[in-house]
């Protein structure tokens, strides 16, 4: 039995040894079983969920019970209404890249002011204690070696940032990336200064969609954004000043437009196309130029593909139009336009990935799998990258229509996706040129 975990108001975490840990799939509460759980990966972070009361299952009755804290004691009580008792808060884990959660933390609203405040935009996963160590409801979906947290936030990072800023004192993108590196601990931003692997280059302050879980811009009454969006459009020289040396010198070099600190990069397709043409004139056959996009602007996709784009990663929560429109809330385009953009990219020899935003109880429904497989077949998609959807679970379930059909479980969903699409690459990260055996054309 995995034992329930809970937290007090100060973030101290406790093990409720008499109750079994529970997880959540959409709005259903599930017992955490051995097949759901792996030891907590290194680089994970525990997160207290204030306003969400922890629950555990009585092994004797199978009943889900709320966890309460007795005054001035770390011991939990399962008896509601005791004098001075306060709710024990639910606990979740935030996973490192390369791990996909299979269940959400289970909780009940506590009826406090905090319960009405949306949680920060992170991908919370269910946790429990077993064999003297913490476990998490997750599965490994890629090799995270280049995204291992131990490779980032090194003691020398600030010196590298300061040195690069001295080299390029007028580059506003580098100033933005320095903040993303040091304040937000963004790995693609840090790679610019480490001069390696995938490096992000933000270019767009605007977006034609209003995704519910947008991490760079939220209405004031909603959850706080995880990052600050850029408020300028860079010049061609500012983009090339970063892109050219990275493609020329970095190991497994990738430059990616479309970062967490910007809007939709296709709104700056002219700038991106000119930047691609300029760097490819000097650096041929090396590095991989990628765009992370909603892909709704077909003309813009055609323009950057013609300029020499190597890869396009399309963010999507669902291949079903009802769910897609409800989450992404696009303006001026729809799911048919996104599919048309993917066809344009494939015709140009571009490596096309789906950035599938995974949410247990939604993604792993039979009808979702059917729609996704049909889209992959029609569009000849090369890869599905699994990403945990960063959002308060109640915000999402309250905003979208309830999904229908049988829940497979995330692990079965991934297994069946691979079986039905045997040529599909499934992972979590954009591959470099050296790692892609596909139709991506040479520089």
C-alpha positions as a printed NumPy array, in Angstrom:
array([[  0.   ,   0.   ,   0.   ],
       [  1.247,   3.489,  -0.859],
       [  0.513,   5.756,   2.079],
       [ -1.127,   9.172,   1.806],
       [  0.972,  12.333,   2.125],
       [ -0.255,  15.704,   3.328],
       [  1.122,  19.099,   4.383],
       [  0.489,  21.666,   7.073],
       [  0.218,  25.412,   6.451],
       [  3.992,  25.849,   6.708],
       [  4.773,  23.299,   4.021],
       [  5.877,  20.54 ,   6.397],
       [  5.008,  17.204,   4.817],
       [  3.743,  14.168,   6.707],
       [  2.944,  10.536,   6.022],
       [ -0.547,   9.367,   7.044],
       [  0.413,   5.747,   7.66 ],
       [ -3.099,   4.374,   8.107],
       [ -4.554,   5.653,   4.827],
       [ -3.739,   4.566,   1.28 ],
       [ -2.675,   7.226,  -1.206],
       [ -5.173,   8.261,  -3.873],
       [ -4.855,   9.876,  -7.293],
       [ -7.21 ,  11.598,  -9.688],
       [ -8.181,  11.052, -13.312],
       [-10.255,  14.002, -14.588],
       [-12.77 ,  14.186, -11.71 ],
       [-12.556,  10.564, -10.568],
       [-10.593,   9.433,  -7.495],
       [ -8.467,   6.298,  -7.971],
       [ -6.366,   4.231,  -5.606],
       [ -2.651,   4.403,  -6.387],
       [ -1.417,   0.938,  -7.288],
       [  2.036,  -0.466,  -7.949],
       [  1.743,  -0.22 , -11.716],
       [  0.958,   3.495, -11.46 ],
       [  4.013,   4.439,  -9.439],
       [  7.753,   4.914,  -9.808],
       [ 10.289,   6.148,  -7.24 ],
       [ 10.34 ,   9.932,  -7.247],
       [ 12.878,  10.918,  -9.944],
       [ 15.835,  13.048,  -8.976],
       [ 15.097,  16.667,  -9.784],
       [ 11.414,  16.432,  -8.793],
       [  9.912,  18.998,  -6.438],
       [  7.128,  18.592,  -3.897],
       [  4.357,  21.178,  -4.031],
       [  1.784,  21.971,  -1.354],
       [ -1.715,  22.561,  -2.74 ],
       [ -3.263,  25.12 ,  -0.364],
       [ -7.043,  25.128,  -0.196],
       [ -7.153,  21.522,  -1.427],
       [ -7.662,  19.084,   1.436],
       [ -5.718,  15.839,   1.276],
       [ -7.65 ,  12.582,   1.13 ],
       [ -6.678,   8.977,   1.691],
       [ -8.451,   5.635,   1.457],
       [ -9.328,   3.479,   4.429],
       [ -7.94 ,   0.002,   3.624],
       [-10.703,  -1.558,   5.723],
       [-13.699,   0.079,   4.047],
       [-12.397,   1.516,   0.774],
       [-13.831,   4.887,   1.805],
       [-12.058,   8.127,   0.832],
       [-11.474,  10.168,   3.981],
       [-10.394,  13.792,   4.348],
       [ -7.241,  14.363,   6.408],
       [ -7.356,  16.856,   9.281],
       [ -4.567,  18.221,  11.482],
       [ -4.917,  18.255,  15.247],
       [ -3.768,  21.475,  16.948],
       [ -0.009,  21.73 ,  17.61 ],
       [  0.532,  18.155,  16.476],
       [  1.961,  16.568,  13.366],
       [ -0.388,  13.61 ,  13.792],
       [ -3.33 ,  13.56 ,  11.408],
       [ -6.935,  12.918,  12.315],
       [ -9.569,  11.418,  10.058],
       [-12.427,  12.57 ,  12.314],
       [-14.032,  15.674,  10.928],
       [-15.129,  18.491,  13.167],
       [-12.751,  18.112,  16.087],
       [-12.224,  21.35 ,  17.948],
       [ -9.302,  23.31 ,  16.562],
       [ -8.618,  20.891,  13.726],
       [ -7.499,  22.328,  10.395],
       [ -7.322,  20.714,   6.944],
       [ -4.22 ,  18.842,   5.917],
       [ -3.298,  20.148,   2.49 ],
       [ -2.836,  17.888,  -0.515],
       [  0.68 ,  17.374,  -1.869],
       [  1.787,  16.857,  -5.47 ],
       [  5.074,  16.447,  -7.29 ],
       [  6.46 ,  18.529, -10.134],
       [  8.389,  16.203, -12.433],
       [ 11.6  ,  16.847, -14.346],
       [ 11.474,  16.801, -18.137],
       [ 11.248,  13.359, -19.69 ],
       [  8.693,  12.036, -17.192],
       [  4.953,  12.04 , -17.881],
       [  2.485,  11.931, -14.996],
       [ -0.189,   9.245, -15.023],
       [ -2.489,  10.585, -12.291],
       [ -3.213,  13.944, -10.661],
       [ -3.185,  14.586,  -6.903],
       [ -6.486,  13.721,  -5.219],
       [ -8.117,  16.327,  -2.985],
       [-11.402,  17.871,  -1.927],
       [-12.091,  21.629,  -1.679],
       [-11.469,  22.846,   1.842],
       [-14.127,  25.555,   1.85 ],
       [-11.58 ,  28.271,   2.581],
       [-10.614,  31.427,   0.705],
       [ -7.575,  29.571,  -0.662],
       [ -9.829,  26.964,  -2.273],
       [-11.141,  29.644,  -4.64 ],
       [ -7.683,  30.762,  -5.76 ],
       [ -6.3  ,  28.959,  -8.797],
       [ -3.054,  27.076,  -8.302],
       [  0.075,  28.267, -10.132],
       [  0.56 ,  26.827, -13.61 ],
       [  2.488,  23.642, -12.932],
       [  1.974,  19.973, -13.787],
       [  0.985,  18.425, -10.455],
       [  1.32 ,  14.626, -10.138],
       [ -0.034,  12.277,  -7.467],
       [  2.398,  11.057,  -4.797],
       [  2.534,   8.468,  -2.015],
       [  4.981,   6.811,   0.376],
       [  6.131,   3.235,  -0.037],
       [  9.109,   1.205,   1.187],
       [ 10.414,   4.203,   3.088],
       [ 10.655,   6.491,   0.056],
       [  8.347,   8.769,  -1.95 ],
       [  6.738,   7.512,  -5.142],
       [  4.981,   9.417,  -7.902],
       [  2.327,   8.472, -10.445],
       [  4.452,   8.818, -13.577],
       [  6.297,   7.033, -16.35 ],
       [  9.576,   7.78 , -18.08 ],
       [  8.921,   8.792, -21.688],
       [ 12.314,   9.969, -22.937],
       [ 15.999,  10.013, -22.099],
       [ 16.35 ,  13.181, -20.022],
       [ 20.153,  13.248, -19.978],
       [ 20.44 ,  16.644, -21.701],
       [ 17.568,  17.96 , -19.566],
       [ 18.845,  16.587, -16.267],
       [ 18.467,  19.381, -13.672],
       [ 22.029,  18.674, -12.533],
       [ 23.219,  20.027, -15.886],
       [ 21.67 ,  23.434, -15.183],
       [ 21.815,  26.271, -12.645],
       [ 25.537,  25.687, -12.139],
       [ 27.547,  28.019,  -9.886],
       [ 29.172,  29.495, -12.989],
       [ 25.94 ,  30.346, -14.822],
       [ 25.747,  33.961, -13.692],
       [ 29.301,  34.547, -14.886],
       [ 28.436,  33.112, -18.31 ],
       [ 25.356,  35.331, -18.484],
       [ 27.298,  38.446, -17.526],
       [ 30.051,  37.661, -20.044],
       [ 27.572,  37.18 , -22.885],
       [ 25.754,  40.39 , -22.026],
       [ 29.078,  42.239, -22.17 ],
       [ 29.723,  40.73 , -25.617],
       [ 26.299,  41.86 , -26.896],
       [ 25.292,  44.804, -24.681],
       [ 22.456,  46.007, -26.925],
       [ 20.749,  42.644, -27.487],
       [ 17.307,  42.766, -25.854],
       [ 16.702,  39.054, -26.414],
       [ 19.798,  38.216, -24.377],
       [ 18.585,  40.486, -21.59 ],
       [ 15.262,  38.636, -21.604],
       [ 17.007,  35.247, -21.669],
       [ 19.234,  36.276, -18.774],
       [ 16.111,  36.833, -16.682],
       [ 14.57 ,  33.565, -17.878],
       [ 17.815,  31.771, -16.945],
       [ 18.404,  33.255, -13.519],
       [ 14.856,  33.93 , -12.273],
       [ 12.723,  31.314, -14.027],
       [ 15.475,  28.674, -14.374],
       [ 14.455,  28.023, -17.992],
       [ 16.704,  25.363, -19.497],
       [ 16.42 ,  26.471, -23.143],
       [ 17.357,  29.986, -22.06 ],
       [ 20.342,  28.72 , -20.07 ],
       [ 21.56 ,  26.705, -23.057],
       [ 22.127,  29.966, -24.931],
       [ 24.731,  30.902, -22.309],
       [ 26.101,  27.363, -21.936],
       [ 26.401,  27.316, -25.778],
       [ 24.983,  23.814, -26.181],
       [ 21.92 ,  21.754, -27.134],
       [ 18.497,  23.403, -27.623],
       [ 18.454,  27.179, -27.267],
       [ 15.296,  29.277, -27.229],
       [ 14.99 ,  32.578, -29.101],
       [ 11.757,  34.466, -28.3  ],
       [ 10.537,  36.868, -30.987],
       [  6.803,  37.536, -30.546],
       [  4.952,  39.534, -27.87 ],
       [  1.464,  38.648, -29.184],
       [ -0.663,  35.562, -29.818],
       [ -3.9  ,  34.839, -31.74 ],
       [ -4.976,  32.247, -29.152],
       [ -5.991,  32.521, -25.5  ],
       [ -5.065,  29.092, -24.163],
       [ -6.498,  28.366, -20.736],
       [ -3.083,  27.254, -19.489],
       [ -0.92 ,  29.892, -21.188],
       [  2.199,  30.234, -19.046],
       [  3.193,  33.707, -20.259],
       [ -0.049,  35.717, -20.153],
       [ -3.117,  35.27 , -17.951],
       [ -6.005,  37.601, -17.082],
       [ -5.548,  39.297, -13.738],
       [ -8.374,  37.328, -12.096],
       [ -6.881,  33.964, -13.066],
       [ -3.817,  32.059, -11.947],
       [ -0.455,  33.873, -12.03 ],
       [  1.632,  33.37 , -15.145],
       [  4.778,  31.306, -14.716],
       [  6.865,  33.682, -16.83 ],
       [  6.797,  37.247, -18.13 ],
       [  6.191,  37.594, -21.859],
       [  8.523,  39.74 , -23.953],
       [  7.097,  43.165, -24.821],
       [  9.125,  43.891, -27.968],
       [  9.845,  42.533, -31.441],
       [ 13.585,  41.996, -31.849],
       [ 15.573,  43.095, -34.854],
       [ 17.049,  40.678, -37.38 ],
       [ 20.544,  41.415, -36.046],
       [ 19.474,  40.564, -32.474],
       [ 18.149,  37.169, -33.605],
       [ 21.167,  36.327, -35.773],
       [ 23.59 ,  37.416, -33.039],
       [ 22.272,  34.485, -30.97 ],
       [ 21.328,  31.949, -33.642],
       [ 24.475,  32.012, -35.769],
       [ 27.123,  31.194, -33.142],
       [ 24.842,  28.608, -31.542],
       [ 24.289,  26.694, -34.788],
       [ 27.942,  27.011, -35.685],
       [ 29.531,  26.01 , -32.38 ],
       [ 27.107,  24.244, -30.026],
       [ 26.957,  20.471, -29.555],
       [ 23.668,  18.954, -30.78 ],
       [ 22.695,  22.486, -31.767],
       [ 19.01 ,  23.408, -31.985],
       [ 17.553,  26.888, -32.079],
       [ 13.843,  27.106, -31.308],
       [ 11.437,  29.94 , -31.896],
       [  8.314,  29.836, -29.729],
       [  9.237,  29.902, -26.046],
       [  7.355,  30.122, -22.775],
       [  8.183,  33.819, -22.512],
       [  6.527,  34.799, -25.794],
       [  3.326,  34.526, -27.794],
       [  2.933,  32.978, -31.247],
       [  6.196,  33.119, -33.237],
       [  4.385,  32.805, -36.58 ],
       [  3.173,  36.384, -36.115],
       [  6.815,  37.268, -36.813],
       [  7.223,  34.91 , -39.765],
       [  8.955,  37.575, -41.898],
       [ 11.601,  38.037, -39.213],
       [ 12.037,  34.283, -38.719],
       [ 12.29 ,  33.626, -42.462],
       [ 14.943,  36.317, -42.89 ],
       [ 16.872,  35.006, -39.883],
       [ 16.798,  31.439, -41.212],
       [ 17.988,  32.547, -44.645],
       [ 20.801,  34.598, -43.174],
       [ 22.181,  31.951, -40.796],
       [ 21.815,  29.171, -43.375],
       [ 23.874,  31.239, -45.813],
       [ 26.75 ,  31.025, -43.317],
       [ 26.117,  27.698, -41.575],
       [ 25.094,  24.902, -43.913],
       [ 24.427,  21.331, -42.932],
       [ 24.818,  21.959, -39.208],
       [ 22.275,  22.447, -36.455],
       [ 18.5  ,  22.181, -36.441],
       [ 16.125,  25.15 , -36.754],
       [ 12.81 ,  24.528, -35.022],
       [  9.602,  26.432, -34.328],
       [  7.197,  25.712, -31.474],
       [  3.82 ,  26.949, -32.612],
       [  0.051,  26.632, -32.626],
       [  0.39 ,  26.364, -36.444],
       [ -2.86 ,  28.152, -37.216],
       [ -1.356,  30.639, -39.69 ],
       [ -0.828,  28.587, -42.828],
       [  0.721,  31.376, -44.919],
       [  3.301,  32.043, -42.232],
       [  4.149,  28.327, -42.036],
       [  4.701,  28.204, -45.788],
       [  7.004,  31.229, -45.597],
       [  9.356,  29.87 , -42.933],
       [  9.362,  26.387, -44.448],
       [ 10.472,  27.846, -47.757],
       [ 13.239,  29.741, -45.963],
       [ 14.731,  26.474, -44.655],
       [ 12.95 ,  25.411, -41.453],
       [ 13.991,  21.96 , -40.191],
       [ 11.382,  21.153, -37.544],
       [  7.916,  22.281, -36.445],
       [  6.41 ,  21.293, -33.102],
       [  2.668,  21.929, -32.89 ],
       [  1.076,  22.343, -29.464],
       [ -2.252,  20.582, -29.078],
       [ -4.344,  19.432, -26.137],
       [ -6.659,  17.289, -28.255],
       [ -7.271,  16.251, -31.856],
       [-11.015,  16.577, -31.225],
       [-12.314,  19.971, -32.306],
       [-14.659,  20.457, -29.336],
       [-11.834,  20.051, -26.832],
       [ -9.244,  21.803, -29.014],
       [-11.346,  24.962, -29.395],
       [-12.42 ,  24.914, -25.745],
       [ -8.839,  24.901, -24.49 ],
       [ -6.851,  26.869, -27.087],
       [ -9.591,  29.435, -27.864],
       [ -8.02 ,  30.488, -31.179],
       [ -8.932,  33.674, -33.013],
       [ -9.102,  33.519, -36.808],
       [ -8.194,  29.868, -37.293],
       [ -9.329,  26.388, -36.336],
       [ -8.151,  22.824, -36.161],
       [ -8.487,  22.402, -39.943],
       [ -5.993,  25.237, -40.462],
       [ -3.553,  23.564, -38.063],
       [ -3.768,  20.333, -40.037],
       [ -3.26 ,  22.265, -43.291],
       [ -0.112,  23.831, -41.825],
       [  1.245,  20.405, -40.958],
       [  0.622,  19.26 , -44.529],
       [  2.523,  22.295, -45.844],
       [  5.446,  21.543, -43.546],
       [  5.568,  17.868, -44.486],
       [  5.501,  18.754, -48.187],
       [  8.555,  20.936, -47.542],
       [ 10.472,  18.091, -45.887],
       [ 10.086,  19.466, -42.356],
       [ 10.128,  17.146, -39.33 ],
       [  6.676,  17.61 , -37.761],
       [  5.977,  16.868, -34.092],
       [  2.892,  17.214, -31.957],
       [  3.464,  18.78 , -28.565],
       [  0.683,  16.811, -26.871],
       [ -0.422,  18.444, -23.63 ],
       [ -1.161,  15.455, -21.408],
       [ -3.877,  15.523, -18.757],
       [ -4.912,  12.261, -17.053],
       [ -8.564,  11.465, -17.623],
       [ -8.678,  13.5  , -20.832],
       [ -5.731,  12.481, -23.002],
       [ -6.146,   8.784, -22.239],
       [ -9.797,   8.434, -23.289],
       [-10.536,   6.011, -26.11 ],
       [-12.134,   8.735, -28.234],
       [ -9.078,  10.96 , -27.783],
       [ -6.755,   8.158, -28.882],
       [ -8.905,   7.441, -31.94 ],
       [ -8.895,  11.104, -33.01 ],
       [ -5.167,  11.456, -32.422],
       [ -4.287,   8.336, -34.418],
       [ -6.48 ,   9.523, -37.296],
       [ -4.718,  12.907, -37.346],
       [ -1.273,  11.275, -37.236],
       [ -2.187,   9.086, -40.194],
       [ -3.683,  11.917, -42.257],
       [ -0.875,  14.392, -41.572],
       [  2.009,  11.873, -41.589],
       [  3.261,  13.254, -38.278],
       [  6.788,  12.163, -37.369],
       [  6.709,  12.422, -33.593],
       [  4.492,  12.959, -30.557],
       [  6.178,  14.783, -27.691],
       [  4.381,  14.172, -24.393],
       [  4.258,  17.204, -22.101],
       [  2.446,  17.485, -18.79 ],
       [ -0.248,  20.154, -19.058],
       [  0.611,  22.838, -16.495],
       [ -2.678,  23.884, -14.943],
       [ -4.863,  23.739, -11.849],
       [ -6.898,  20.56 , -12.442],
       [-10.141,  22.221, -11.332],
       [ -9.588,  25.125, -13.725],
       [ -9.398,  22.739, -16.674],
       [-12.27 ,  20.451, -15.679],
       [-14.439,  23.497, -15.019],
       [-13.705,  25.05 , -18.413],
       [-14.021,  22.076, -20.791],
       [-16.946,  19.78 , -21.558],
       [-16.694,  16.497, -19.713],
       [-14.87 ,  13.919, -21.833],
       [-16.677,  10.757, -22.839],
       [-15.576,   7.19 , -23.339],
       [-13.506,   4.718, -21.356],
       [-10.334,   5.851, -19.578],
       [ -7.383,   3.711, -20.666],
       [ -4.728,   5.027, -18.298],
       [ -1.773,   7.062, -19.55 ],
       [  0.524,   4.024, -19.734],
       [ -1.975,   2.062, -21.84 ],
       [ -2.612,   5.141, -23.988],
       [  1.1  ,   5.415, -24.811],
       [  1.391,   1.689, -25.486],
       [ -1.664,   1.661, -27.766],
       [ -0.544,   4.811, -29.574],
       [  2.752,   3.149, -30.46 ],
       [  1.026,  -0.076, -31.506],
       [ -1.425,   1.729, -33.786],
       [  1.224,   4.085, -35.212],
       [  4.336,   1.876, -35.359],
       [  6.434,   4.371, -37.336],
       [  5.698,   7.184, -34.898],
       [  8.463,   8.449, -32.644],
       [  7.213,   9.011, -29.059],
       [  9.226,  11.016, -26.551],
       [  9.399,  14.365, -24.806],
       [ 12.147,  16.367, -26.538],
       [ 12.896,  17.848, -29.944],
       [ 15.683,  15.741, -31.493],
       [ 18.82 ,  17.333, -32.898],
       [ 19.914,  16.948, -36.508],
       [ 22.225,  14.107, -35.49 ],
       [ 19.335,  12.257, -33.855],
       [ 16.753,  12.666, -36.597],
       [ 16.488,  10.006, -39.252],
       [ 13.649,  11.6  , -41.116],
       [ 12.673,  13.899, -43.923],
       [ 14.235,  17.04 , -42.423],
       [ 16.266,  18.507, -45.241],
       [ 19.919,  19.519, -45.036],
       [ 20.827,  23.137, -44.55 ]])
